[in-house]
Amino acid sequence: MGSWTTLTCYDVTAFQVAIGDDWFEPYNRISVAVEQGRLAKGHVVVTHRAWHAIHVALTGEETDGKPPASWVVGFEHGGSRALFNEVDFVHRSDTVRQIADHLRRVDLARAIEDLYAAIELGVYVYSFESWRGHADMVKSGFFAEVFEQVRSLYLGAALAGDLVHVTRG
């Protein structure tokens, strides 16, 4: 199956009531709250394996990069970073706004150029080639499709004042 990243929006107030204030590694608490009907999911985007190509296109880096670009599918919490690990964290509303502002300015064609430039320099991009019978995720159209879904999710979440739960596994 591979490593996929899922982004899910939640209303801040409803999330705080259902989950509390500890938002790091909240997966089990969120799952229970959703199953019990105490928390409703908002917009959801499953990036499949495009999450890493998005990260590289935005940061030029395999695992690092400068915020807010590095926060789109990654995070930094208490000085620790996770990119290829299984992750579970929540971007608070202020971080969601920063990410949305950044993504609003990203030109998709330029991001694709930056992705290929990074690959040319030897940056590894997880599961990029041989995507659905095509040479790569860009040529198949999958990268652009998922990138626009991610951008739309963050822009909508920022407008609504929502938070974004990011899971990868």
Salt bridges, closest charged atoms under 4 A:
ASP64 OD1 - ARG81 NH1 3.26
GLU76 OE1 - ARG81 NH2 3.33
ASP88 OD1 - HIS165 NE2 2.40
ASP101 OD1 - ARG104 NH1 2.68
ASP114 OD1 - ARG110 NE 3.00
GLU148 OE2 - ARG151 NH2 2.90
